[in-house]
Amino acid sequence: MYQKVYGEKHDEKYHISAFTNPVCPVITADLQIHLYHWGLIPHWYRTSSNPQEQQKELQDFRSKTYIARCETIFEKASFRTPILRSRCLIPSTGYFEYHHEKNGTKTPYFIHRKDTELFSMAGIYDDWKNPDGQEIYSYSLITAPANKLTGWIHNGGTHNGRMPVIFSEEDEKRWLQPDLTYEEITALMKTFSAEHLQAYAIKPDFIRKHPNDATILEAEQAGLFEQFQRV
């Protein structure tokens, strides 16, 4: 379903950082592609009318809403309404995490599906109006506890031991259904099996490259992933 909706309409980027509040494609219940800002701003949020103060306030607030943890998503004020009425799919070909080595260095890994190039992650969104009346749509990515593979990779730093909620094609369709119950939503926010994922180390300078640079995904050294398989 996701591939049929997303098609070839996207502007292909190989790396996106949440900290820049980028505009990214998401798919909602109307099965249309929308461009929303990463870092959810809830509809009830109030900020200063001063433009300079507003930007700082928004940045500080959104730094807390890039990620929504599945275990607490129904409790957090920013998330508890969107999780019930405004769920979305976040298109992806993979994501990056750092593995913290024993010598103090960090090795970046690219994690992706084995069976399909394109897949979707779980998200929620909301729409907010700024003091000038401009409507801004924004979203959060939902995470779950890591599986064996992603837990080995993501072993340090902020949000360690976590991974995005990744859907099968069947669960994609269910996630967008508007009438799901609390129990049905909770059941969909599960850890994706390590059996369907692959990962490999990439070059440490990937973060400095232009997002459209395909060399971001080049492997650093063949065989580095064998370390995990020996653990």
Order of alpha helices (4+ residues) and beta strands (2+ residues): alpha-beta-beta-alpha-beta-alpha-beta-beta-beta-beta-beta-alpha-beta-alpha-alpha-beta-alpha
